[in-house]
Amino acid sequence: MFGGERAVPRNRSQVEWPLVTDDDRAAMLRALDSGVLVSNAEGESEVVGLEREFAELTGVEHCSGVANGTVAITLALAALGIGAGDEVLVPALTFIGTPLGVVHSLATPVFVDVDPVTFNMDPTSAATAISSRTRAIVVVHLHGLPAEMATLRELADRHGLALVEDAAQAHGATYEGKAAGSLGDLGCFSLNATKNLPTCGEGGLITTNDPELSRGVAMRRQFGEAIDERPRSYTAHVLGWNAKLNPVQAAFTRSQLQRLRDYDRRREENVRRLLERLSELPGITVPSCPPNRTHAFHILRFRLDPAAAGLEDTTPGAFRQALHRVLRAEGVPASRYQLTALPEQEVFRGQERDPASYATATAVIEDSLTLQKRHLNPNAGPVLDLYADGFEKAWEHLDSIARMARPAESQSPNGGRRPAPVAEGTAG
């Protein structure tokens, strides 16, 4: 920004993900050569194989492959019988797909504030949001860290509510020794190409230990038909969708699944080293993990405190915006994950809301930056070391960042024109 070399050289700023190997290519050719190119075909398919293997990894009895993570939530709620007139609790800080899955079920999402450290649904806020119309809680394991499931399970059971896990970012993460996706009545996963367990495009999985719920999901992904009927009757028994997973995509994910544990281990080593270095910088809070859980580290979110960094007269938002600009200039691909809390998004504007009820979610969005995708590659350690160099270099020039963050009207007339703010969208 002010001359000199970037902390991250331009040829080191990108880290490929997903990591596509010859094994992945061979798996996709195997699927093509099999001739079984739809998931409802008779006999063993790549989809059936993936369902079996992911159920074993997650420690559940049943798994259903579906078209994507958003429709996974819709199908899970539909299998539970949730629909028009029902309310479903969802966190105010998560990807839009979570509440859209509720809306697509014709139910109403009720937004719940989040914990300021884990960024997951706050059980106390959830308890106050329950009404006579509440039928379910969709809890999100945001960024790969499982939520406080014991408390939320007790809350759901006390009020007779279903508990659905949105584990789209938490493949392989655990809570008290049990895998994400095995802790609620149903677990919903995304296989989007950006996820820790990817496919070559879009896909999803739904896990459960309840055979009736599993059957309900399987019917609804296939037009409401009983897909185990032979010959096929073409009779819709319930309202369904066409939401099947493609066998070629399933074959790709099956191949990736063989490396998931190894990738998780190597990724954690790389991320831990980065977090250790950044935790030494005053005014930044790095992701943490309670001792009863493991973290998938899908996204890394850093909260910023200008006062702790010695910038007493700087607001968190101004500090975040100035630091964002400096880090990007140094080649660190910092970005923002969510620009507004979900209740503030246009699609929900007609719904009554109280900003105080999701104040923590708003504060987290205002004062944090994230690293996305670049750290997922298990070979990203050297690049993450360079990202740490970039953060440390920024902290060596906090006085310049403070001047950038100061309101224009408070700057000296001779101070020159302030640089334009960095674009606030997320990095790819």
N, C-alpha and C positions, 0 to 999 in steps of 0.2 A: 504493500500500500504506500509506503514512504520510501521505496527504493530498496535495493539489496535482493538477496535470494529468498525464495519461498522456503518455508520449513519442509514442505512436502513437494518434491520435484514433480513436474507435470506428468512425467511418465510413471509415477508411483501413486497418483491420486485415485485411480480406479482399481477395484478389486472385483474380479468376475464372480457372479453368483446368478443362477446355480452353477456349480462346478460339474460340467457334463463330461463323462468319461466314456471310454469304449464299451464298458459294461452297460451303461445306460443306452447307448446306441444299439447294442446287441439285443437288449431287452425289448426295445421298440420294434426291431425287425422280427423278433420272435412273435410278438403280438400280431404284426401284420401278416406274417407267414401262416399263422394259425388259422386265419380266416374267420375267427370269432371277433367281430368288430363292434358288437353291441353287447351291453352288459346283461341283457335279459335273454341271451341265447342259451340253448340247452347245453349242459355239460360244464366242465371247468373252464373258467375264463380268467384273464388277468385280474379282473375286478374281484372275483371271488378269492383269488390268491392273496390280493392285497388286504381284503377284509379280514381274512384269517390271520395273516401275519401281523397286522396292526392290532387286532384284538389281543393276540398273544403278548405283544410288546406292552400294551396298555393294561393288561390284566383284567379284561372284561370278557363276557361270554359272547357278545354280539357286536358286529360292526357293519355299517352299510355305506357303500361308496355313493356319493351324490355329486351334483354338478359343480358346486362351489360352497364356500363357507357361509355365505348369507342365506342361501336356500336351505342349508343344514339347520339353521336356527328356525326357519319357517316350518320345515318338516317336523322338527322335534316338538315344537309347540302344537302343531296340528295333531300329531300322534297323541299328545296329552289331552286333546279335546279343547284346547284354548282357542277362542275366537271372539266374535263381536261382543262388545260389552264387558270383556275381561280386561284387567290391568296386569301389566307385567313390569316388575322393577328391573331397571337397567342402569348402569353407571353413567354419570354425566360426562365422563371422560373415557371415550373409547372410539373405535372406528365406526363410521356411520352404518356399516352393515349390521351391527348388533341391533339397534332399534328398528332398522328397516325390516329385519326378519320378523320383528313383532308386528309392525304395521301391516306387512304382507299377510299376516295371519288374521287381520282385521281387529286385533287387540290394540290397546292403548299403552304405549311405553310411559312409565313414570320414572323420571330421572332422579338418581340418588347420588349424593356427593361421595367423594373418594377420600381415601387416606392420604395425607400429605407426603408420606415416605414411600409406601408401596404403590401408590396410584391406583389401587384396586378399591372396589366398593367398600364403603365404610359400614360395618354392620349396625352401628348405632343409628346412622342416618337411614339405613334400610328399614329398621324397626319402626321409625316414625313415619315412613312413607306407606306402610301397609294400610289398606282400607278394606271394606267389606267386598270390594270388587277384585281385589288382588288374587290372582290365581297362580302366579309363578314368579320366581326370581331368576333372571339370567345374569350370572356372575361371570365377569371377564377376568382371565388371568393376563392382565395387560403387560405387554412387553416381554412376556415369558415367565413372570413370577406368579405362582399360584396365590389366589386370594385366601382370606382367612376362612377356610371352608368349614372347620368345626363349628364356629360360631354361627355361620350362615346356615349350615345344615340344621342346627338346633332351632334357629329362628324359623326356618321353613317348616320343620316338623311341628313346631308349636302352633303354627297358624294353618297347618294343613295345605301347604304350598308345594308345588313342584320346584325342584332346583335343577337348573340347566346350566352347564358349563360352556362358555364360549372360550375354547382353548385354541383358537386360531393361531395364536402366537406362542403356544406353550408345549409343542410336541416334545415329549420326553421329560418334561419337568415333573417334579414330585412334591407331594405334601404329606409329611409324616410317613414316608416310605411308599405311598400309593401314587400312581401316575395320574397326572392331569387327564381328565376324560373318564376316570373311574370313580370320581368322588361325588357326583350328582346323580340324578335320575337318568340324564342323558348328557353326553359330551359332544360338542360340535367343533370340528377342525376344518381349517382351510388348507388346501394344497396349492394355493397360488404360487407362481414361480418365485415370488419374493420371500416365501416362508422358509423356516428352518428345514422342514420336510416338504420339498417342492414337487410339482409336476411340471410338464412342459406347457403351461398355460394356466387353466383354472381347474379346480377340483375340490372335493370336500369329503369328510368322513363323519359319521355319527356313531357313537359308542354307547352301549348300555348293557346292563345285566338283566334287564327285564325282557323276556321273550315276546310278550304282547306289544310292548313299545317298539321293539325291533321290527316285528311284523307290520305294525302300523306305519313305520317309516318306510319300509320296503314297498308297501302298497302305494303310498302316496308319491313316491318318486317315479312310479310307473303307472300314471293315469288313474290310480285308485284300484288297479287290478290286483288280484292275488297271483303274484308272479310264479308261485310254485305249482299253479294249476297246469296240468298237462293232459290233453292238448290245451293250448291257450284258449280261454273262453271269450276274450275281448269284452268282458263285463266289468264295469267300474262299480266297485262296492262302496267306495267312499270318494269324496272330492280329492282329486290327485293332481299332480303336476307331471311334466316330462322333465325330470331332474336327475337323469342317470349320469354316471361317470363313464367316460370312454375307456375301453380296454387298453388303447395305446398309451393314454395318460397314466392308467393304473400300472402298466408295465414299467414306465419311467420311474414312478414313485416307488415301486417294489425294489427297483435297483438302488435308488437313493436310500431306501430304508435300511439296506444292508450296511450302510456307512454312517447311519445317524448317530450311533453311540460314539464312534471314533471321532466324528466331526464335533459332537458336543464336547467331548473331553478336550480336544485341541483348541476349540473356540474358547472354552472357559479359561484355559491357561493364558491365551492371548489377551482376553478381556480383563482378567484379574490383574495382569501386569500393567495394562493401561490404567485401570481404576486406582491401583496403588500409587501410581505417579500423580494422577490428577487429584487424589485425595489430599495431597500435600499442599495444594494451592488454596489460599484463604478465599472464602466466598463462593466455593463450589461444593455442592453435595452430590456425590456419585451414587449410582445404584447400589443397593444393599440387598441382602438376602437373609431372612430369619433362619436360625439354626435348624428349624424343623422342615425346611423346604430346600429344593434345588431350583436354580434359575436357568431358563433356556437362553437368556440374553438375546432375544430377537431384536429388540430396540434398546439402545442405551439413552436414558434421559438424565440430564444434568440440571439441577436447580441452582439458580444463581442468587447470591445475596450481596449486593453492592456494599452494604454497611460492613459486613464481615471482611470484605476485600479492601476496606479502608476508603471507600467512596461514599462518604456520609450523605452528600447532597445529590445522589443519583438514585433515581427510581429503579426498581427491578426491571421494568419493561425497557427503559432507556439503556440500562446496562446490557441487557440481553441483545438489544438491537445493535448496539455499537460493537459488542463482542462478536456477534454473528458476522458482521462485516469484516472485522479483522481476521477472524479464523478462516473465512472463505478466501481472503486475500493470501493467507499463508498456505492455502491448499488443503485445509481441513474441511471436509464436506459436511459441516454442521448444518442442520436443518430444523424445521419445526414440524412436529407431528401433532396436528390439530391446531387450527388458528382461533377457534371459538369453542366453548363448551356446547355440547349437543343441543341443549334446550334453546340456544340462541340461533341455531341454524334455520335457514328459511323454511325448510320443509316442516318444521315444528312450530312456526311462528303463531299459528292459530291456537296453540295449546296454552292454557293458563300456566304461568310459571312464576316462581319467586326467586330472584337472583341469589338471595341469602341461602337458599337450600342447596346451592351448588357452588358456594363461594370458594371452596378449596380447589375444585376443578378449574375455576377461572384463574385463580392465583397460580396454579401449576403451569397452565398454558402461558400465562403472562411472563413468568420468570425462568423458563427453561428452554434449553436447546437439546437436540437429540443427534445421535449418530445412527444411521439406518443402513442396512444391507452390506456396507463395505466390510464390516467385521465378521460376516457370516462365513466367508471363505476360511477354511481351517489353516490356510497358509498366510493369513493376513497379519501375522504377528509383527513382521518388520514394518509394515505400513502403519499399524497401530502405534508402534514406537515413534514413527514420524509424526503422527497425529498428536501424541503426547508432547513432542518437541514444539509443535505449533501452539498448543495451549500454554506451555511454559514460556514461550517467546511472547505471547500476548500478555501474560502476567508480568513480564519484565517491563511492559509499557502501559501499565494501568493508568498512568497520568494522561497519556494520549487518549486512551479509551474514555476516561472521565471527561475530557474536553469534547470528544465526539458526542457523548451522551448528554451534555449540558444543553438545555433549551437555547435556541438561537438568540432569543431576546436577552439572555444573560451573558452572552459572549461579548468580548470587546469589539467595537466597531472596526478595529484594525486586525481582527482575528481572521479575516478572510471568509470566504463562503464555505458553509458546511457541506461536506460530501452528501450526495443523495443516499438515502437509506438503502440497505440491501433488500432485495426482493424477499418477502416473507413466506413464500411458498416452500414446500418441502423439496429436498433434493430427491432425485430419482432413486 
